[in-house]
């Protein structure tokens, strides 16, 4: 049985600063490197095309790139590094407003960084119940909630509770955040149970190797234990998604402060991770076919 196609997406985050702010030049290079598409927030889109929405659509089309939209329900409330304590209704309004605007770009998926880590279990349940109702208003596109620091799904324990509470909830896996928040490699058998629970719910994967002390490592090849552990989790996802037509993956390495020093070439690091995952996916495919 053939395995799903693995589609690679390139986050705009950090790409402009290290390559080009010219959307046509940048997107041409994404296509040349082998990316199937772009993952971007609305603020990314507004900035790179200077609010010329048609220019963004044209650049995608001309370079045969698809779009994954990234919603941050705190947007546009983080200003000057000041965190805003928003109500559930404010988060939901931001979610719906973002969905509405993203539809003009015809994304193949919407990734949601939703909620906030200060909420109680009850508040999180209220948010996800209503968020799923918002998502259901846009059946033309799939959508999933990202595991991310400062958001509702900031650790594996609350994520497991929410996944069990809402059977239709879909996830985006960015497990580097879990390793950092928990300050351990999460190697206990009970941790494996949770990651297997998540695997069947994953619709999109952010492949960034993190550590117990940093959101990303300098080089996955130099961080053997962390890379091997995260690869195990990613292959759990691939195992659970074998019947899909495609699997999407963003090798998401960011600039400082995600990069430990400004000497790290994040452009090259990201592209090397894509090539590394192509090889890893080929090895996995040979095992399961």
Secondary structure as a PSIPRED ss2 file (coil, helix, strand):
# PSIPRED VFORMAT (PSIPRED V4.0)

   1 X C   1.000  0.000  0.000
   2 X C   1.000  0.000  0.000
   3 X C   1.000  0.000  0.000
   4 X C   1.000  0.000  0.000
   5 X E   0.000  0.000  1.000
   6 X E   0.000  0.000  1.000
   7 X E   0.000  0.000  1.000
   8 X E   0.000  0.000  1.000
   9 X E   0.000  0.000  1.000
  10 X E   0.000  0.000  1.000
  11 X E   0.000  0.000  1.000
  12 X C   1.000  0.000  0.000
  13 X C   1.000  0.000  0.000
  14 X C   1.000  0.000  0.000
  15 X H   0.000  1.000  0.000
  16 X H   0.000  1.000  0.000
  17 X H   0.000  1.000  0.000
  18 X H   0.000  1.000  0.000
  19 X C   1.000  0.000  0.000
  20 X C   1.000  0.000  0.000
  21 X C   1.000  0.000  0.000
  22 X C   1.000  0.000  0.000
  23 X H   0.000  1.000  0.000
  24 X H   0.000  1.000  0.000
  25 X H   0.000  1.000  0.000
  26 X H   0.000  1.000  0.000
  27 X H   0.000  1.000  0.000
  28 X H   0.000  1.000  0.000
  29 X H   0.000  1.000  0.000
  30 X H   0.000  1.000  0.000
  31 X H   0.000  1.000  0.000
  32 X H   0.000  1.000  0.000
  33 X H   0.000  1.000  0.000
  34 X C   1.000  0.000  0.000
  35 X C   1.000  0.000  0.000
  36 X C   1.000  0.000  0.000
  37 X E   0.000  0.000  1.000
  38 X E   0.000  0.000  1.000
  39 X E   0.000  0.000  1.000
  40 X E   0.000  0.000  1.000
  41 X E   0.000  0.000  1.000
  42 X H   0.000  1.000  0.000
  43 X H   0.000  1.000  0.000
  44 X H   0.000  1.000  0.000
  45 X H   0.000  1.000  0.000
  46 X H   0.000  1.000  0.000
  47 X H   0.000  1.000  0.000
  48 X H   0.000  1.000  0.000
  49 X C   1.000  0.000  0.000
  50 X C   1.000  0.000  0.000
  51 X C   1.000  0.000  0.000
  52 X C   1.000  0.000  0.000
  53 X H   0.000  1.000  0.000
  54 X H   0.000  1.000  0.000
  55 X H   0.000  1.000  0.000
  56 X H   0.000  1.000  0.000
  57 X H   0.000  1.000  0.000
  58 X H   0.000  1.000  0.000
  59 X H   0.000  1.000  0.000
  60 X H   0.000  1.000  0.000
  61 X H   0.000  1.000  0.000
  62 X H   0.000  1.000  0.000
  63 X C   1.000  0.000  0.000
  64 X C   1.000  0.000  0.000
  65 X C   1.000  0.000  0.000
  66 X E   0.000  0.000  1.000
  67 X E   0.000  0.000  1.000
  68 X E   0.000  0.000  1.000
  69 X E   0.000  0.000  1.000
  70 X E   0.000  0.000  1.000
  71 X E   0.000  0.000  1.000
  72 X E   0.000  0.000  1.000
  73 X C   1.000  0.000  0.000
  74 X C   1.000  0.000  0.000
  75 X C   1.000  0.000  0.000
  76 X C   1.000  0.000  0.000
  77 X C   1.000  0.000  0.000
  78 X C   1.000  0.000  0.000
  79 X E   0.000  0.000  1.000
  80 X C   1.000  0.000  0.000
  81 X C   1.000  0.000  0.000
  82 X E   0.000  0.000  1.000
  83 X C   1.000  0.000  0.000
  84 X C   1.000  0.000  0.000
  85 X C   1.000  0.000  0.000
  86 X C   1.000  0.000  0.000
  87 X C   1.000  0.000  0.000
  88 X H   0.000  1.000  0.000
  89 X H   0.000  1.000  0.000
  90 X H   0.000  1.000  0.000
  91 X H   0.000  1.000  0.000
  92 X H   0.000  1.000  0.000
  93 X H   0.000  1.000  0.000
  94 X H   0.000  1.000  0.000
  95 X H   0.000  1.000  0.000
  96 X H   0.000  1.000  0.000
  97 X H   0.000  1.000  0.000
  98 X H   0.000  1.000  0.000
  99 X H   0.000  1.000  0.000
 100 X H   0.000  1.000  0.000
 101 X H   0.000  1.000  0.000
 102 X H   0.000  1.000  0.000
 103 X H   0.000  1.000  0.000
 104 X H   0.000  1.000  0.000
 105 X H   0.000  1.000  0.000
 106 X C   1.000  0.000  0.000
 107 X C   1.000  0.000  0.000
 108 X C   1.000  0.000  0.000
 109 X E   0.000  0.000  1.000
 110 X E   0.000  0.000  1.000
 111 X E   0.000  0.000  1.000
 112 X E   0.000  0.000  1.000
 113 X E   0.000  0.000  1.000
 114 X C   1.000  0.000  0.000
 115 X C   1.000  0.000  0.000
 116 X C   1.000  0.000  0.000
 117 X C   1.000  0.000  0.000
 118 X C   1.000  0.000  0.000
 119 X C   1.000  0.000  0.000
 120 X C   1.000  0.000  0.000
 121 X H   0.000  1.000  0.000
 122 X H   0.000  1.000  0.000
 123 X H   0.000  1.000  0.000
 124 X H   0.000  1.000  0.000
 125 X H   0.000  1.000  0.000
 126 X H   0.000  1.000  0.000
 127 X H   0.000  1.000  0.000
 128 X H   0.000  1.000  0.000
 129 X H   0.000  1.000  0.000
 130 X H   0.000  1.000  0.000
 131 X H   0.000  1.000  0.000
 132 X H   0.000  1.000  0.000
 133 X H   0.000  1.000  0.000
 134 X H   0.000  1.000  0.000
 135 X H   0.000  1.000  0.000
 136 X H   0.000  1.000  0.000
 137 X C   1.000  0.000  0.000
 138 X C   1.000  0.000  0.000
 139 X C   1.000  0.000  0.000
 140 X C   1.000  0.000  0.000
 141 X C   1.000  0.000  0.000
 142 X E   0.000  0.000  1.000
 143 X E   0.000  0.000  1.000
 144 X E   0.000  0.000  1.000
 145 X E   0.000  0.000  1.000
 146 X E   0.000  0.000  1.000
 147 X C   1.000  0.000  0.000
 148 X C   1.000  0.000  0.000
 149 X C   1.000  0.000  0.000
 150 X C   1.000  0.000  0.000
 151 X C   1.000  0.000  0.000
 152 X C   1.000  0.000  0.000
 153 X C   1.000  0.000  0.000
 154 X C   1.000  0.000  0.000
 155 X C   1.000  0.000  0.000
 156 X H   0.000  1.000  0.000
 157 X H   0.000  1.000  0.000
 158 X H   0.000  1.000  0.000
 159 X H   0.000  1.000  0.000
 160 X H   0.000  1.000  0.000
 161 X H   0.000  1.000  0.000
 162 X H   0.000  1.000  0.000
 163 X H   0.000  1.000  0.000
 164 X H   0.000  1.000  0.000
 165 X H   0.000  1.000  0.000
 166 X C   1.000  0.000  0.000
 167 X C   1.000  0.000  0.000
 168 X C   1.000  0.000  0.000
 169 X C   1.000  0.000  0.000
 170 X C   1.000  0.000  0.000
 171 X E   0.000  0.000  1.000
 172 X E   0.000  0.000  1.000
 173 X E   0.000  0.000  1.000
 174 X C   1.000  0.000  0.000
 175 X C   1.000  0.000  0.000
 176 X H   0.000  1.000  0.000
 177 X H   0.000  1.000  0.000
 178 X H   0.000  1.000  0.000
 179 X H   0.000  1.000  0.000
 180 X H   0.000  1.000  0.000
 181 X H   0.000  1.000  0.000
 182 X H   0.000  1.000  0.000
 183 X C   1.000  0.000  0.000
 184 X C   1.000  0.000  0.000
 185 X C   1.000  0.000  0.000
 186 X C   1.000  0.000  0.000
 187 X C   1.000  0.000  0.000
 188 X C   1.000  0.000  0.000
 189 X H   0.000  1.000  0.000
 190 X H   0.000  1.000  0.000
 191 X H   0.000  1.000  0.000
 192 X H   0.000  1.000  0.000
 193 X H   0.000  1.000  0.000
 194 X H   0.000  1.000  0.000
 195 X H   0.000  1.000  0.000
 196 X H   0.000  1.000  0.000
 197 X H   0.000  1.000  0.000
 198 X H   0.000  1.000  0.000
 199 X H   0.000  1.000  0.000
 200 X C   1.000  0.000  0.000
 201 X C   1.000  0.000  0.000
 202 X E   0.000  0.000  1.000
 203 X E   0.000  0.000  1.000
 204 X E   0.000  0.000  1.000
 205 X E   0.000  0.000  1.000
 206 X E   0.000  0.000  1.000
 207 X C   1.000  0.000  0.000
 208 X C   1.000  0.000  0.000
 209 X C   1.000  0.000  0.000
 210 X C   1.000  0.000  0.000
 211 X C   1.000  0.000  0.000
 212 X C   1.000  0.000  0.000
 213 X C   1.000  0.000  0.000
 214 X C   1.000  0.000  0.000
 215 X C   1.000  0.000  0.000
 216 X C   1.000  0.000  0.000
 217 X C   1.000  0.000  0.000
 218 X C   1.000  0.000  0.000
 219 X C   1.000  0.000  0.000
 220 X H   0.000  1.000  0.000
 221 X H   0.000  1.000  0.000
 222 X H   0.000  1.000  0.000
 223 X C   1.000  0.000  0.000
 224 X H   0.000  1.000  0.000
 225 X H   0.000  1.000  0.000
 226 X H   0.000  1.000  0.000
 227 X H   0.000  1.000  0.000
 228 X H   0.000  1.000  0.000
 229 X H   0.000  1.000  0.000
 230 X H   0.000  1.000  0.000
 231 X H   0.000  1.000  0.000
 232 X H   0.000  1.000  0.000
 233 X H   0.000  1.000  0.000
 234 X H   0.000  1.000  0.000
 235 X H   0.000  1.000  0.000
 236 X H   0.000  1.000  0.000
 237 X H   0.000  1.000  0.000
 238 X H   0.000  1.000  0.000
 239 X H   0.000  1.000  0.000
 240 X H   0.000  1.000  0.000
 241 X C   1.000  0.000  0.000
 242 X C   1.000  0.000  0.000
 243 X C   1.000  0.000  0.000
 244 X C   1.000  0.000  0.000
 245 X C   1.000  0.000  0.000
 246 X E   0.000  0.000  1.000
 247 X E   0.000  0.000  1.000
 248 X E   0.000  0.000  1.000
 249 X E   0.000  0.000  1.000
 250 X E   0.000  0.000  1.000
 251 X C   1.000  0.000  0.000
 252 X C   1.000  0.000  0.000
 253 X C   1.000  0.000  0.000
 254 X C   1.000  0.000  0.000
 255 X C   1.000  0.000  0.000
 256 X C   1.000  0.000  0.000
 257 X C   1.000  0.000  0.000
 258 X C   1.000  0.000  0.000
 259 X C   1.000  0.000  0.000
 260 X C   1.000  0.000  0.000
 261 X C   1.000  0.000  0.000
 262 X C   1.000  0.000  0.000
 263 X C   1.000  0.000  0.000
 264 X C   1.000  0.000  0.000
 265 X C   1.000  0.000  0.000
 266 X H   0.000  1.000  0.000
 267 X H   0.000  1.000  0.000
 268 X H   0.000  1.000  0.000
 269 X H   0.000  1.000  0.000
 270 X H   0.000  1.000  0.000
 271 X H   0.000  1.000  0.000
 272 X H   0.000  1.000  0.000
 273 X H   0.000  1.000  0.000
 274 X H   0.000  1.000  0.000
 275 X H   0.000  1.000  0.000
 276 X H   0.000  1.000  0.000
 277 X H   0.000  1.000  0.000
 278 X H   0.000  1.000  0.000
 279 X H   0.000  1.000  0.000
 280 X H   0.000  1.000  0.000
 281 X H   0.000  1.000  0.000
 282 X H   0.000  1.000  0.000
 283 X H   0.000  1.000  0.000
 284 X H   0.000  1.000  0.000
 285 X H   0.000  1.000  0.000
 286 X H   0.000  1.000  0.000
 287 X H   0.000  1.000  0.000
 288 X H   0.000  1.000  0.000
 289 X C   1.000  0.000  0.000
